[in-house]
Amino acid sequence: MGLDISAYGKLALVGIANDYDDFEERFDWETHVFVFPDDSFVEWRDGLETGAVYQFDNDNVYHFGAGSYSGYNDWRAWLCRIVLDVEPETVWGSIKAFKRAPFFRLINFSDCEGIIGPKYSTELAKHFADYQSEIDAADCSQWSRELYASFRDAFEMAADGGLVEFH
């Protein structure tokens, strides 16, 4: 079991579901995404309402595996060290000091589930583009580079009226 990422662009709001059962009864997972009830990192949703159901088309969806939970956490720590020259725990312990730092919305986010909405996806897409040269020059594994590219693609897609879902 590991962390999967789904990115959606150009979403259209089509309804509200009370919970997963209601969603599954009324909507199709193949063409709809559900903003599941989660009180963690609500700000990261950019105002996407809990229970909102959005329709997407297959040209505007992107899925990838981010590895095991521990593998993803290792990668996130690597990114944090390259960009901020600190460990994630330093960021988590000094939220105010790092709130405007590059990749803050990814470093200070769940490692297992949650949604990042279009505003913060746009912000993160810019960070991924801005730091590409540092990643290209970094001494790292091919997997780290590929995961960086996958996250960059995901946030670029979601920046166009969408969201990125960690699940």
KEMIVEX-772469 format. One record per atom (N, C-alpha, C): residue in three letters; x negated, y, z negated. Coordinates in Angstrom, 2 decimals, m for minus. Atoms other than C-alpha are relative to their C-alpha. Layout:
N
+------+---------+---------+---------+
| type |       x |       y |       z |
+------+---------+---------+---------+
|  Ala |       X |       Y |       Z |
...
+------+---------+---------+---------+
This chain:
167
+------+---------+---------+---------+
| type |       x |       y |       z |
+------+---------+---------+---------+
|  Met |   m0.84 |   m1.18 |    0.00 |
|  Met |    0.00 |    0.00 |    0.00 |
|  Met |   m0.89 |    1.24 |    0.00 |
|  Gly |    0.79 |   m1.21 |   m0.09 |
|  Gly |   m1.26 |    3.46 |    0.84 |
|  Gly |    0.85 |    1.20 |    0.31 |
|  Leu |   m0.67 |   m1.26 |   m0.29 |
|  Leu |   m0.42 |    7.00 |    1.72 |
|  Leu |    0.26 |    0.12 |    1.49 |
|  Asp |   m0.38 |   m0.26 |   m1.38 |
|  Asp |    1.48 |    7.60 |    4.94 |
|  Asp |    0.42 |    1.45 |    0.13 |
|  Ile |   m0.32 |   m1.39 |   m0.29 |
|  Ile |    1.96 |   11.00 |    6.51 |
|  Ile |    0.88 |    0.03 |    1.24 |
|  Ser |   m0.86 |   m0.25 |   m1.17 |
|  Ser |    4.77 |   12.05 |    8.85 |
|  Ser |    0.13 |    1.50 |    0.17 |
|  Ala |   m0.14 |   m1.42 |   m0.32 |
|  Ala |    4.83 |   15.42 |   10.55 |
|  Ala |    1.11 |    0.14 |    1.04 |
|  Tyr |   m1.12 |   m0.28 |   m0.89 |
|  Tyr |    7.84 |   16.88 |   12.31 |
|  Tyr |   m0.06 |    1.46 |    0.41 |
|  Gly |   m0.08 |   m1.37 |   m0.49 |
|  Gly |    8.15 |   19.97 |   14.45 |
|  Gly |    1.37 |    0.26 |    0.59 |
|  Lys |   m1.26 |   m0.42 |   m0.64 |
|  Lys |   11.11 |   21.91 |   15.81 |
|  Lys |    1.22 |   m0.72 |   m0.57 |
|  Leu |   m1.12 |    0.66 |    0.66 |
|  Leu |   13.58 |   20.58 |   13.27 |
|  Leu |    1.28 |    0.83 |    0.08 |
|  Ala |   m1.31 |   m0.65 |    0.01 |
|  Ala |   17.30 |   21.36 |   13.38 |
|  Ala |    0.78 |   m0.51 |   m1.20 |
|  Leu |   m0.81 |    0.37 |    1.15 |
|  Leu |   19.32 |   21.38 |   10.16 |
|  Leu |    1.34 |   m0.54 |    0.47 |
|  Val |   m1.26 |    0.60 |   m0.43 |
|  Val |   22.28 |   19.02 |   10.59 |
|  Val |    0.92 |   m0.36 |   m1.16 |
|  Gly |   m0.87 |    0.32 |    1.13 |
|  Gly |   23.60 |   18.46 |    7.08 |
|  Gly |   m0.75 |   m0.08 |   m1.32 |
|  Ile |    0.52 |    0.19 |    1.35 |
|  Ile |   23.08 |   17.78 |    3.41 |
|  Ile |    0.41 |   m1.39 |   m0.46 |
|  Ala |   m0.30 |    1.31 |    0.59 |
|  Ala |   22.88 |   14.37 |    1.74 |
|  Ala |   m0.20 |    0.09 |   m1.51 |
|  Asn |    0.07 |   m0.04 |    1.46 |
|  Asn |   23.46 |   13.82 |   m1.96 |
|  Asn |   m1.18 |   m0.78 |   m0.56 |
|  Asp |    1.08 |    0.86 |    0.44 |
|  Asp |   20.82 |   11.09 |   m2.28 |
|  Asp |   m0.38 |   m0.92 |    1.15 |
|  Tyr |    0.42 |    0.91 |   m1.06 |
|  Tyr |   19.08 |    8.33 |   m0.31 |
|  Tyr |    1.15 |   m0.84 |    0.54 |
|  Asp |   m1.12 |    0.83 |   m0.46 |
|  Asp |   22.19 |    6.15 |   m0.20 |
|  Asp |    0.91 |    0.79 |    0.94 |
|  Asp |   m0.83 |   m0.86 |   m0.84 |
|  Asp |   24.26 |    9.02 |    1.20 |
|  Asp |   m0.68 |    0.26 |    1.34 |
|  Phe |    0.75 |   m0.23 |   m1.23 |
|  Phe |   21.53 |    9.78 |    3.73 |
|  Phe |    0.06 |   m1.22 |    0.91 |
|  Glu |    0.02 |    1.22 |   m0.80 |
|  Glu |   21.26 |    6.17 |    4.88 |
|  Glu |    1.37 |   m0.36 |    0.56 |
|  Glu |   m1.35 |    0.29 |   m0.45 |
|  Glu |   25.03 |    5.87 |    5.17 |
|  Glu |    0.41 |    0.90 |    1.17 |
|  Arg |   m0.49 |   m0.98 |   m0.99 |
|  Arg |   25.45 |    8.98 |    7.34 |
|  Arg |   m0.99 |    0.35 |    1.11 |
|  Phe |    1.00 |   m0.45 |   m0.96 |
|  Phe |   22.16 |    9.47 |    9.22 |
|  Phe |   m0.94 |   m1.15 |    0.37 |
|  Asp |    0.92 |    1.01 |   m0.52 |
|  Asp |   19.58 |    7.51 |   11.19 |
|  Asp |   m1.44 |    0.44 |   m0.27 |
|  Trp |    1.41 |   m0.30 |    0.30 |
|  Trp |   15.95 |    7.37 |    9.96 |
|  Trp |   m0.81 |    0.23 |    1.27 |
|  Glu |    0.75 |   m0.11 |   m1.26 |
|  Glu |   14.82 |    7.16 |   13.59 |
|  Glu |    0.07 |    1.40 |    0.61 |
|  Thr |   m0.17 |   m1.33 |   m0.60 |
|  Thr |   16.05 |   10.68 |   14.40 |
|  Thr |    0.21 |    1.11 |   m1.03 |
|  His |   m0.26 |   m0.99 |    1.05 |
|  His |   16.47 |   12.41 |   11.03 |
|  His |   m1.00 |   m0.13 |   m1.14 |
|  Val |    0.86 |   m0.01 |    1.18 |
|  Val |   14.32 |   13.40 |    8.08 |
|  Val |    0.77 |    0.65 |   m1.14 |
|  Phe |   m0.75 |   m0.39 |    1.19 |
|  Phe |   15.63 |   13.93 |    4.55 |
|  Phe |   m0.95 |    0.67 |   m0.99 |
|  Val |    0.78 |   m0.68 |    1.04 |
|  Val |   14.27 |   16.46 |    2.04 |
|  Val |    0.44 |   m0.61 |   m1.33 |
|  Phe |   m0.40 |    0.78 |    1.18 |
|  Phe |   14.36 |   14.07 |   m0.90 |
|  Phe |   m0.09 |    0.81 |   m1.28 |
|  Pro |    0.02 |   m0.69 |    1.29 |
|  Pro |   15.04 |   15.20 |   m4.45 |
|  Pro |   m1.33 |   m0.23 |   m0.71 |
|  Asp |    1.28 |    0.07 |    0.70 |
|  Asp |   11.71 |   15.97 |   m6.10 |
|  Asp |   m0.28 |    1.39 |   m0.57 |
|  Asp |    0.22 |   m1.29 |    0.63 |
|  Asp |   11.05 |   18.74 |   m8.59 |
|  Asp |   m1.48 |    0.40 |   m0.03 |
|  Ser |    1.43 |   m0.33 |   m0.05 |
|  Ser |    7.28 |   18.61 |   m8.08 |
|  Ser |   m0.30 |    0.81 |    1.25 |
|  Phe |    0.49 |   m0.78 |   m1.14 |
|  Phe |    5.68 |   21.19 |   m5.82 |
|  Phe |    1.14 |    0.56 |    0.85 |
|  Val |   m1.17 |   m0.55 |   m0.71 |
|  Val |    9.03 |   22.76 |   m4.91 |
|  Val |   m0.41 |    1.17 |    0.89 |
|  Glu |    0.43 |   m1.17 |   m0.78 |
|  Glu |    7.29 |   25.95 |   m3.73 |
|  Glu |   m0.58 |   m0.41 |    1.35 |
|  Trp |    0.64 |    0.47 |   m1.23 |
|  Trp |    5.42 |   23.91 |   m1.08 |
|  Trp |    1.03 |   m0.29 |    1.09 |
|  Arg |   m1.06 |    0.29 |   m0.99 |
|  Arg |    8.75 |   23.15 |    0.62 |
|  Arg |    0.44 |    1.25 |    0.75 |
|  Asp |   m0.31 |   m1.25 |   m0.72 |
|  Asp |    9.06 |   26.82 |    1.66 |
|  Asp |    1.50 |    0.26 |    0.11 |
|  Gly |   m1.43 |   m0.27 |   m0.04 |
|  Gly |   12.74 |   26.99 |    0.80 |
|  Gly |    0.83 |   m1.08 |    0.64 |
|  Leu |   m0.79 |    1.12 |   m0.53 |
|  Leu |   13.74 |   23.71 |    2.43 |
|  Leu |    0.81 |   m0.58 |   m1.15 |
|  Glu |   m0.91 |    0.38 |    1.08 |
|  Glu |   16.74 |   22.73 |    0.35 |
|  Glu |   m0.04 |   m1.50 |   m0.28 |
|  Thr |   m0.10 |    1.40 |    0.38 |
|  Thr |   16.82 |   19.48 |   m1.60 |
|  Thr |    1.26 |   m0.60 |    0.61 |
|  Gly |   m1.13 |    0.67 |   m0.63 |
|  Gly |   19.06 |   17.08 |    0.28 |
|  Gly |    0.22 |    0.39 |    1.45 |
|  Ala |   m0.17 |   m0.41 |   m1.39 |
|  Ala |   18.72 |   18.88 |    3.60 |
|  Ala |   m0.39 |   m1.13 |    0.94 |
|  Val |    0.27 |    1.02 |   m1.02 |
|  Val |   18.81 |   16.61 |    6.63 |
|  Val |   m0.27 |    0.73 |    1.30 |
|  Tyr |    0.42 |   m0.65 |   m1.25 |
|  Tyr |   16.98 |   17.66 |    9.78 |
|  Tyr |   m0.09 |   m1.05 |    1.10 |
|  Gln |    0.12 |    0.87 |   m1.17 |
|  Gln |   17.16 |   16.15 |   13.23 |
|  Gln |   m1.28 |    0.37 |    0.73 |
|  Phe |    1.21 |   m0.21 |   m0.79 |
|  Phe |   14.02 |   15.72 |   15.30 |
|  Phe |    0.08 |   m0.85 |    1.25 |
|  Asp |    0.11 |    0.87 |   m1.16 |
|  Asp |   13.18 |   14.34 |   18.70 |
|  Asp |   m1.40 |   m0.62 |   m0.01 |
|  Asn |    1.24 |    0.77 |    0.06 |
|  Asn |   10.39 |   11.86 |   19.32 |
|  Asn |   m1.21 |    0.72 |    0.57 |
|  Asp |    1.12 |   m0.79 |   m0.49 |
|  Asp |    8.27 |   14.45 |   21.13 |
|  Asp |   m0.59 |    0.88 |   m1.10 |
|  Asn |    0.42 |   m0.88 |    1.08 |
|  Asn |    7.96 |   16.34 |   17.85 |
|  Asn |   m0.13 |   m0.73 |   m1.33 |
|  Val |    0.25 |    0.77 |    1.22 |
|  Val |    7.01 |   13.66 |   15.36 |
|  Val |   m1.37 |   m0.67 |    0.14 |
|  Tyr |    1.35 |    0.57 |    0.01 |
|  Tyr |    3.59 |   12.34 |   14.37 |
|  Tyr |   m0.19 |   m0.72 |   m1.34 |
|  His |    0.21 |    0.80 |    1.20 |
|  His |    2.80 |    9.56 |   11.89 |
|  His |   m1.44 |   m0.51 |   m0.03 |
|  Phe |    1.30 |    0.65 |    0.15 |
|  Phe |   m0.51 |    8.31 |   10.52 |
|  Phe |   m0.17 |   m0.46 |   m1.44 |
|  Gly |    0.34 |    0.47 |    1.33 |
|  Gly |   m1.91 |    6.43 |    7.58 |
|  Gly |   m1.22 |    0.76 |   m0.50 |
|  Ala |    1.12 |   m0.75 |    0.58 |
|  Ala |   m4.17 |    8.43 |    5.26 |
|  Ala |   m0.86 |   m0.88 |   m0.89 |
|  Gly |    0.79 |    0.94 |    0.78 |
|  Gly |   m5.65 |    5.30 |    3.71 |
|  Gly |    0.68 |   m0.36 |   m1.30 |
|  Ser |   m0.52 |    0.33 |    1.32 |
|  Ser |   m5.19 |    3.89 |    0.25 |
|  Ser |    0.10 |    1.29 |   m0.81 |
|  Tyr |   m0.11 |   m1.19 |    0.84 |
|  Tyr |   m4.26 |    6.32 |   m2.50 |
|  Tyr |   m1.37 |    0.43 |   m0.49 |
|  Ser |    1.34 |   m0.36 |    0.48 |
|  Ser |   m7.79 |    6.15 |   m3.88 |
|  Ser |   m0.87 |    0.49 |    1.15 |
|  Gly |    0.76 |   m0.47 |   m1.17 |
|  Gly |   m9.26 |    6.50 |   m0.39 |
|  Gly |    0.37 |    1.42 |    0.37 |
|  Tyr |   m0.43 |   m1.36 |   m0.28 |
|  Tyr |   m7.16 |    9.58 |    0.24 |
|  Tyr |   m0.56 |    0.96 |   m1.04 |
|  Asn |    0.54 |   m0.88 |    1.05 |
|  Asn |   m8.22 |   11.04 |   m3.12 |
|  Asn |   m1.49 |    0.23 |    0.18 |
|  Asp |    1.43 |   m0.17 |   m0.28 |
|  Asp |  m11.87 |   10.42 |   m2.23 |
|  Asp |   m0.19 |    0.99 |    1.16 |
|  Trp |    0.10 |   m0.90 |   m1.15 |
|  Trp |  m11.33 |   12.17 |    1.12 |
|  Trp |    0.34 |    1.43 |   m0.41 |
|  Arg |   m0.40 |   m1.33 |    0.48 |
|  Arg |   m9.54 |   15.10 |   m0.56 |
|  Arg |   m1.11 |    0.62 |   m0.84 |
|  Ala |    1.12 |   m0.50 |    0.81 |
|  Ala |  m12.43 |   15.43 |   m3.03 |
|  Ala |   m1.16 |    0.42 |    0.91 |
|  Trp |    1.04 |   m0.34 |   m0.98 |
|  Trp |  m14.88 |   15.39 |   m0.11 |
|  Trp |    0.32 |    1.35 |    0.67 |
|  Leu |   m0.42 |   m1.25 |   m0.61 |
|  Leu |  m12.91 |   18.17 |    1.60 |
|  Leu |   m0.17 |    1.17 |   m0.97 |
|  Cys |    0.10 |   m1.04 |    1.02 |
|  Cys |  m12.80 |   20.18 |   m1.62 |
|  Cys |   m1.47 |    0.39 |   m0.22 |
|  Arg |    1.43 |   m0.29 |    0.20 |
|  Arg |  m16.57 |   19.88 |   m2.09 |
|  Arg |   m0.58 |    0.76 |    1.20 |
|  Ile |    0.53 |   m0.67 |   m1.20 |
|  Ile |  m17.30 |   20.91 |    1.52 |
|  Ile |    0.48 |    1.45 |    0.07 |
|  Val |   m0.60 |   m1.32 |   m0.21 |
|  Val |  m14.95 |   23.88 |    1.56 |
|  Val |   m0.18 |    0.92 |   m1.21 |
|  Leu |    0.00 |   m0.84 |    1.20 |
|  Leu |  m14.92 |   25.11 |   m2.05 |
|  Leu |   m1.22 |   m0.23 |   m0.90 |
|  Asp |    1.19 |    0.33 |    0.77 |
|  Asp |  m18.11 |   23.53 |   m3.43 |
|  Asp |    0.32 |   m0.32 |   m1.47 |
|  Val |   m0.41 |    0.45 |    1.33 |
|  Val |  m16.20 |   22.19 |   m6.46 |
|  Val |    0.79 |   m1.29 |    0.16 |
|  Glu |   m0.85 |    1.20 |    0.02 |
|  Glu |  m14.35 |   19.02 |   m7.44 |
|  Glu |    1.47 |    0.43 |   m0.10 |
|  Pro |   m1.41 |   m0.34 |    0.12 |
|  Pro |  m10.53 |   18.96 |   m7.21 |
|  Pro |    0.43 |    0.31 |   m1.43 |
|  Glu |   m0.36 |   m0.24 |    1.40 |
|  Glu |  m10.32 |   18.83 |  m11.01 |
|  Glu |   m0.26 |    1.45 |   m0.41 |
|  Thr |    0.28 |   m1.42 |    0.27 |
|  Thr |  m11.87 |   22.31 |  m11.09 |
|  Thr |    1.14 |    0.86 |    0.53 |
|  Val |   m1.14 |   m0.72 |   m0.59 |
|  Val |   m9.11 |   23.57 |   m8.80 |
|  Val |    1.22 |   m0.19 |   m0.87 |
|  Trp |   m1.19 |    0.30 |    0.80 |
|  Trp |   m6.41 |   21.85 |  m10.85 |
|  Trp |   m0.06 |    0.68 |   m1.37 |
|  Gly |    0.16 |   m0.63 |    1.31 |
|  Gly |   m7.83 |   23.35 |  m14.04 |
|  Gly |   m0.01 |    1.52 |    0.04 |
|  Ser |    0.07 |   m1.46 |   m0.16 |
|  Ser |   m7.97 |   26.90 |  m12.63 |
|  Ser |    0.89 |    0.44 |    1.15 |
|  Ile |   m0.95 |   m0.26 |   m1.08 |
|  Ile |   m4.86 |   27.27 |  m10.49 |
|  Ile |   m0.03 |    1.45 |    0.46 |
|  Lys |   m0.02 |   m1.41 |   m0.37 |
|  Lys |   m4.82 |   31.07 |  m10.59 |
|  Lys |   m1.25 |    0.40 |    0.78 |
|  Ala |    1.26 |   m0.36 |   m0.66 |
|  Ala |   m8.46 |   31.32 |   m9.55 |
|  Ala |   m0.07 |   m0.54 |    1.42 |
|  Phe |    0.11 |    0.64 |   m1.31 |
|  Phe |   m7.98 |   29.03 |   m6.54 |
|  Phe |    1.25 |    0.12 |    0.87 |
|  Lys |   m1.29 |   m0.04 |   m0.71 |
|  Lys |   m4.40 |   29.84 |   m5.46 |
|  Lys |   m0.12 |    0.51 |    1.44 |
|  Arg |    0.18 |   m0.55 |   m1.35 |
|  Arg |   m5.63 |   31.78 |   m2.40 |
|  Arg |   m1.16 |   m0.65 |    0.76 |
|  Ala |    1.14 |    0.68 |   m0.62 |
|  Ala |   m8.52 |   29.43 |   m1.60 |
|  Ala |    0.45 |   m0.85 |    1.19 |
|  Pro |   m0.34 |    0.87 |   m1.12 |
|  Pro |   m8.61 |   27.51 |    1.68 |
|  Pro |    0.36 |   m1.40 |   m0.50 |
|  Phe |   m0.46 |    1.36 |    0.28 |
|  Phe |   m6.79 |   24.17 |    1.51 |
|  Phe |    0.62 |   m0.18 |   m1.38 |
|  Phe |   m0.60 |    0.11 |    1.33 |
|  Phe |   m5.32 |   24.98 |   m1.92 |
|  Phe |    1.28 |   m0.82 |    0.03 |
|  Arg |   m1.30 |    0.68 |   m0.07 |
|  Arg |   m1.88 |   23.72 |   m0.82 |
|  Arg |   m0.13 |   m1.49 |    0.28 |
|  Leu |    0.24 |    1.43 |   m0.19 |
|  Leu |   m3.41 |   20.35 |    0.09 |
|  Leu |   m0.74 |   m0.59 |   m1.20 |
|  Ile |    0.77 |    0.49 |    1.15 |
|  Ile |   m5.92 |   19.99 |   m2.75 |
|  Ile |    0.89 |   m0.07 |   m1.24 |
|  Asn |   m0.90 |   m0.03 |    1.15 |
|  Asn |   m3.29 |   20.94 |   m5.34 |
|  Asn |    1.39 |   m0.47 |    0.43 |
|  Phe |   m1.26 |    0.60 |   m0.45 |
|  Phe |   m0.58 |   18.61 |   m4.04 |
|  Phe |   m0.02 |   m1.47 |   m0.36 |
|  Ser |   m0.14 |    1.41 |    0.33 |
|  Ser |    0.70 |   15.14 |   m4.74 |
|  Ser |   m0.86 |   m0.87 |    0.92 |
|  Asp |    0.74 |    0.96 |   m0.82 |
|  Asp |   m1.37 |   12.21 |   m3.55 |
|  Asp |    0.88 |   m1.18 |    0.41 |
|  Cys |   m0.86 |    1.16 |   m0.33 |
|  Cys |    1.68 |   10.00 |   m3.01 |
|  Cys |    1.32 |    0.39 |    0.65 |
|  Glu |   m1.28 |   m0.35 |   m0.64 |
|  Glu |    4.86 |   11.88 |   m2.05 |
|  Glu |    0.24 |    1.50 |   m0.13 |
|  Gly |   m0.36 |   m1.40 |    0.02 |
|  Gly |    6.23 |   15.28 |   m1.26 |
|  Gly |    0.10 |    0.57 |    1.40 |
|  Ile |   m0.21 |   m0.67 |   m1.29 |
|  Ile |    6.99 |   17.77 |    1.48 |
|  Ile |   m0.67 |    1.35 |   m0.03 |
|  Ile |    0.58 |   m1.32 |   m0.22 |
|  Ile |    5.06 |   20.74 |    2.77 |
|  Ile |    0.75 |    0.60 |    1.19 |
|  Gly |   m0.82 |   m0.63 |   m1.02 |
|  Gly |    7.26 |   23.12 |    4.76 |
|  Gly |   m0.77 |    0.79 |    1.03 |
|  Pro |    0.63 |   m0.65 |   m1.15 |
|  Pro |    6.56 |   25.26 |    7.83 |
|  Pro |   m0.95 |    1.14 |   m0.36 |
|  Lys |    0.87 |   m1.12 |    0.35 |
|  Lys |    5.06 |   28.33 |    6.13 |
|  Lys |   m1.37 |   m0.49 |   m0.47 |
|  Tyr |    1.28 |    0.51 |    0.50 |
|  Tyr |    2.41 |   26.38 |    4.24 |
|  Tyr |   m0.66 |   m0.94 |    1.00 |
|  Ser |    0.59 |    0.77 |   m1.08 |
|  Ser |    1.92 |   24.05 |    7.19 |
|  Ser |   m0.77 |    0.92 |    0.95 |
|  Thr |    0.69 |   m0.98 |   m0.84 |
|  Thr |    1.02 |   27.13 |    9.25 |
|  Thr |   m1.29 |    0.44 |   m0.67 |
|  Glu |    1.20 |   m0.39 |    0.76 |
|  Glu |   m1.40 |   28.22 |    6.52 |
|  Glu |   m1.07 |   m1.10 |    0.06 |
|  Leu |    0.95 |    1.11 |   m0.02 |
|  Leu |   m3.00 |   24.78 |    6.37 |
|  Leu |   m0.54 |   m0.27 |    1.41 |
|  Ala |    0.48 |    0.18 |   m1.37 |
|  Ala |   m3.19 |   24.46 |   10.16 |
|  Ala |   m1.11 |    1.00 |    0.30 |
|  Lys |    1.06 |   m1.02 |   m0.18 |
|  Lys |   m5.20 |   27.70 |   10.18 |
|  Lys |   m1.26 |   m0.39 |   m0.74 |
|  His |    1.18 |    0.43 |    0.75 |
|  His |   m7.52 |   26.39 |    7.47 |
|  His |   m0.72 |   m1.14 |    0.73 |
|  Phe |    0.61 |    1.10 |   m0.73 |
|  Phe |   m8.09 |   23.18 |    9.43 |
|  Phe |   m0.73 |    0.51 |    1.24 |
|  Ala |    0.67 |   m0.57 |   m1.17 |
|  Ala |   m8.93 |   25.20 |   12.55 |
|  Ala |   m1.23 |    0.80 |   m0.41 |
|  Asp |    1.10 |   m0.86 |    0.45 |
|  Asp |  m11.12 |   27.68 |   10.65 |
|  Asp |   m1.22 |   m0.78 |   m0.49 |
|  Tyr |    1.10 |    0.77 |    0.58 |
|  Tyr |  m13.23 |   24.96 |    9.01 |
|  Tyr |   m0.47 |   m1.16 |    0.88 |
|  Gln |    0.39 |    1.09 |   m0.90 |
|  Gln |  m13.61 |   22.67 |   12.02 |
|  Gln |   m1.51 |   m0.06 |    0.19 |
|  Ser |    1.46 |    0.01 |   m0.24 |
|  Ser |  m17.23 |   23.73 |   12.61 |
|  Ser |   m0.77 |   m0.55 |   m1.21 |
|  Glu |    0.65 |    0.56 |    1.19 |
|  Glu |  m18.18 |   22.93 |    8.99 |
|  Glu |    0.16 |   m1.52 |   m0.05 |
|  Ile |   m0.24 |    1.45 |   m0.01 |
|  Ile |  m16.61 |   19.49 |    9.36 |
|  Ile |   m0.85 |   m0.65 |    1.08 |
|  Asp |    0.82 |    0.54 |   m1.09 |
|  Asp |  m18.37 |   18.94 |   12.69 |
|  Asp |   m1.46 |   m0.13 |   m0.42 |
|  Ala |    1.41 |    0.00 |    0.44 |
|  Ala |  m21.71 |   19.75 |   11.01 |
|  Ala |   m0.24 |   m0.85 |   m1.24 |
|  Ala |    0.13 |    0.74 |    1.27 |
|  Ala |  m21.03 |   17.72 |    7.85 |
|  Ala |   m0.54 |   m1.40 |    0.23 |
|  Asp |    0.46 |    1.38 |    0.03 |
|  Asp |  m22.76 |   14.47 |    7.06 |
|  Asp |    1.12 |   m0.82 |   m0.64 |
|  Cys |   m1.16 |    0.73 |    0.52 |
|  Cys |  m19.72 |   12.24 |    6.74 |
|  Cys |    0.33 |   m1.17 |    0.92 |
|  Ser |   m0.41 |    1.18 |   m0.77 |
|  Ser |  m18.07 |    9.07 |    7.98 |
|  Ser |    0.91 |    0.39 |    1.16 |
|  Gln |   m0.92 |   m0.20 |   m1.11 |
|  Gln |  m16.16 |    8.77 |   11.22 |
|  Gln |    1.44 |    0.04 |   m0.51 |
|  Trp |   m1.33 |    0.02 |    0.59 |
|  Trp |  m13.09 |    7.98 |    9.11 |
|  Trp |    0.36 |    1.37 |   m0.56 |
|  Ser |   m0.26 |   m1.34 |    0.56 |
|  Ser |  m13.40 |   11.35 |    7.31 |
|  Ser |    0.32 |    0.98 |    1.11 |
|  Arg |   m0.25 |   m0.89 |   m1.14 |
|  Arg |  m13.58 |   13.15 |   10.65 |
|  Arg |    1.37 |   m0.28 |    0.62 |
|  Glu |   m1.28 |    0.37 |   m0.60 |
|  Glu |  m10.61 |   11.22 |   12.03 |
|  Glu |    1.17 |    0.41 |   m0.88 |
|  Leu |   m1.07 |   m0.41 |    0.90 |
|  Leu |   m8.51 |   11.89 |    8.94 |
|  Leu |    0.17 |    1.51 |    0.02 |
|  Tyr |   m0.06 |   m1.46 |   m0.13 |
|  Tyr |   m9.38 |   15.59 |    9.15 |
|  Tyr |    0.78 |    0.36 |    1.26 |
|  Ala |   m0.68 |   m0.29 |   m1.27 |
|  Ala |   m8.25 |   15.60 |   12.80 |
|  Ala |    1.49 |   m0.35 |   m0.08 |
|  Ser |   m1.41 |    0.39 |    0.13 |
|  Ser |   m5.03 |   13.76 |   11.93 |
|  Ser |    0.78 |    1.01 |   m0.82 |
|  Phe |   m0.68 |   m1.02 |    0.80 |
|  Phe |   m4.14 |   16.23 |    9.18 |
|  Phe |    0.12 |    1.31 |    0.78 |
|  Arg |   m0.07 |   m1.23 |   m0.80 |
|  Arg |   m4.98 |   19.13 |   11.50 |
|  Arg |    1.16 |   m0.09 |    1.00 |
|  Asp |   m1.10 |    0.19 |   m0.96 |
|  Asp |   m2.63 |   17.72 |   14.17 |
|  Asp |    1.36 |    0.07 |   m0.69 |
|  Ala |   m1.27 |    0.02 |    0.73 |
|  Ala |    0.10 |   17.14 |   11.57 |
|  Ala |    0.43 |    1.41 |   m0.39 |
|  Phe |   m0.38 |   m1.34 |    0.43 |
|  Phe |    0.01 |   20.66 |   10.17 |
|  Phe |    0.25 |    0.94 |    1.18 |
|  Glu |   m0.29 |   m0.80 |   m1.20 |
|  Glu |   m0.15 |   22.20 |   13.64 |
|  Glu |    1.40 |   m0.29 |    0.52 |
|  Met |   m1.35 |    0.35 |   m0.44 |
|  Met |    3.00 |   20.30 |   14.60 |
|  Met |    1.05 |    0.60 |   m0.94 |
|  Ala |   m0.99 |   m0.47 |    0.98 |
|  Ala |    4.83 |   21.20 |   11.38 |
|  Ala |    0.08 |    1.51 |   m0.05 |
|  Ala |   m0.01 |   m1.47 |   m0.01 |
|  Ala |    3.89 |   24.86 |   11.76 |
|  Ala |    1.08 |    0.54 |    0.95 |
|  Asp |   m1.02 |   m0.38 |   m0.97 |
|  Asp |    6.42 |   24.95 |   14.60 |
|  Asp |    1.38 |   m0.43 |   m0.51 |
|  Gly |   m1.34 |    0.26 |    0.53 |
|  Gly |    9.57 |   24.88 |   12.46 |
|  Gly |    0.22 |   m1.39 |   m0.54 |
|  Gly |   m0.12 |    1.37 |    0.48 |
|  Gly |    8.89 |   21.57 |   10.78 |
|  Gly |   m0.47 |   m0.19 |   m1.41 |
|  Leu |    0.49 |    0.35 |    1.34 |
|  Leu |    7.45 |   19.84 |    7.75 |
|  Leu |   m0.95 |   m1.17 |    0.11 |
|  Val |    0.87 |    1.17 |    0.14 |
|  Val |    4.82 |   17.35 |    6.66 |
|  Val |    0.47 |   m0.74 |   m1.24 |
|  Glu |   m0.48 |    0.83 |    1.10 |
|  Glu |    6.00 |   14.49 |    4.49 |
|  Glu |   m1.07 |   m1.00 |   m0.41 |
|  Phe |    0.89 |    1.00 |    0.59 |
|  Phe |    3.72 |   12.47 |    2.22 |
|  Phe |    0.91 |   m1.09 |   m0.57 |
|  His |   m0.85 |    1.11 |    0.50 |
|  His |    5.23 |    9.02 |    1.53 |
|  His |   m0.77 |   m1.30 |   m0.04 |
+------+---------+---------+---------+
